[in-house]
Amino acid sequence: MDFLIVIQAFWIVIPIYVANASAVIVGGGTPIDFGKKWRDGRRILGDGKTWRGLFSGTFLGMTAGFGLTVAATYLSSSEYAFLELTNFEGFPFMIVILFSLCFGALLGDVVESFFKRRIGKDRGQDWIPFDQLDFIVGALLFSFLISEILSVVSFTDSQWFFGSLSFWHILVLLIVTPFIHITANVLFRKIKNKRGKVTKV
């Protein structure tokens, strides 16, 4: 495994990270579960999972991906072509591929939230390693499924998932993501606490 695999893995994960972070930052409003409870008496998902977060997070993640698509196309004809960065199949397939990555990430987060409520953990409580891996696993599984469907309906032998992600790419994402996620959460909480103290003063 060399540095190219690490760079390529992070290139693919950028839209996923943007989608996941955006859902938190710009979320709010109507919860996906509409405030309803499951048969165990606990909320189905909780107030942290909202329709606004789901769709705005997906949109912003895809927007970041579109920028990467343009950049990858430019870099492929430059001295950095050796990096072999994906352009997510280019237009128009990139729309579907990026949607599968970003929406899949947030869908994975929603599914994890459902099971998190079932075991009695509240919103904001840590559930390691599931909190750190849910969106990556969701993005990988959903993009694999969509890539398979896309390869069938487009009548080509090309399959974006296996063409862009090897075992080593996936391993990098699964190992490194928890550390990045935990670090980001610690920083976010520190900033939030500082703002709270300033507001109280």
N, C-alpha and C positions, 0 to 999 in steps of 0.2 A: 504494500500500500504506500503510495507516494503523495506528495503535496497536491498533485493534480486532482486526485480523488477527493481530497478535503475541499478544495476550491469548488469543484463541480457540485459537490453535495451541498455546500452552503449557498451556491448560486440558485439551486432548485428550491432550497428551504426559505429563501428570503420572502417570497410571496406568502408562504405559510405563516412565518413569524409576523409579518405585517397584518395579515388577516386576524390572527389570534390576539395581537396587541390592540388592534383597532376596535375589535368587538368589546373590549374592556373599556377603552378610552371614550368611545363615542356611543356606547350602549346606553341602555335606560329605556324607560317607557313600558309598554305592555310586555309582561313576561310570556315566554313561549307556552308555559303551562296554564296561562290565564289565571294564576293564583289558586289553581285546584290542587287537591290533595289525592294521594294514592290510597289504596285500601288499607295501608298500614298507618294512616293518619298523618303522615308527613307529606310535605309538598312534593309534587312530581319532580320538579327541577329546582325551583326557587327563583327569587327575584333577579339573580345575577345573570340569568339566561333570557335575553329579550329578543323580540323580532327585529328591533332596530340594530342591535348588536350583530345578529346573525347576517342580515343582508348588507349592512354598511361595512362590516368586517370583510365579507366576501368581496364586495365591490372594491374596497381599498386595496385588498390583497391582490386582486386581479389587475388593478391599475399599476401597482408596483411591478407585476409580472409583465405587463405590456411594455414598460420601460426597459426591462431586462431583455425582452425579445428584440427590441430595436438595437440595444447595445450588443447583444450576441451576434446579430446580423452584421453589424459594423465590425466587430472584433474578428469575425470569421474570415474577413478579407484583409486583415492587418497583420502586423508582426506577432500579435497575440493569438493567432489562429490555433497554435499548439495547445491552448487551454481547452479547446473543444467544448465550449460552453453551450448548453442547449438553448435553442430559440423556441422551445415548446411547440415544435412542429410548424411554426410560422402561421401566417393568416391563411384560412380562418380557423384551423384546428386549435391554435393557441387559445382561443376563447374557451373552448370546451375543456382543454387540458388544465388551464389555469383555474377555471371554475371548479373542476374536480379536486384540485389541490386545496384551494381556499375554503370552499364549502365543506369539503371532506374534513378539513382540520376542525372547523367549528362544529360539525356534526359529531365528530369524535369527542369533542369537549362536552357536548350536550348529553351524549350517551353515558360518559363517565360521571356527569353530574347526577344523572338518574340513579346510578348504582351507589354513588356517594351518599345520596339522601337515604337510600334503602338501609345502609349500615349505620345510619344515625349521625353522620358527620354533617355539620352545618356549613353554610357558605363561609368561605375564608379559612376553614380548617384544612390543614395539610393532610394529604393522602398520598404519601410517597410510595412508589414512583409513578402512580397513575396520573396525578396532577401534572407531572412533567412530560408524560409520554402520550397522553390521550389524543392531543391534536396532531402529533406526528403520525401515530398509528392510523388515525382517521383519514389523514391526507393520503397516506400510502395506500391504504386499502381501497379508498374510493377512486383514486387516480388509476389504480391498477384495473379496477372494474370498468371505468369509463374508457381507458385505453384499449381494453379488449373489445368493447362494443364499437369503438371508433374504428378499429382495424377491420372489423367485420363489415360495417356499413360503408366504409370507404373503399372496400374491395382491394386492399393492399396488404402486403406482408409486413408492413411497418407497424410496430407496436411501441409507442413512445416510452412506456414504463420500463420495459426490458432493454430498450435501446439507450436509455439515459441513466438508469439506476442499476448498478451491479450490487452484489452481496456486500461489497466493501463500502459503497456509498450509503447503503441502508444502515450498516453497522456504525459508521461515523455519526449519522444522524441520531441513532438510538443511544449512543454513548455520550455524545457531546451535549445534546439537547437538554437533558436534566440539569446539567451544571449551569448552562446559560439561563434556563428558566428559573432556577433557584436564586441565582445571582440577581436577575432582573426583579424578582419578587422582593428580595431583601432591600434593594435600592428603592423600589416603588413604595414599600412600607415606610422606609426612613423618610422619604420626601413627604409622604402623606402625614406622618407624625409631626414633622417640622411645621408643615402648613397648619396643622391642627393647633399646635402650640401658639403660633403667631396669631391665629384667629381668636383664640381664647384670650390672649393678652389684649 
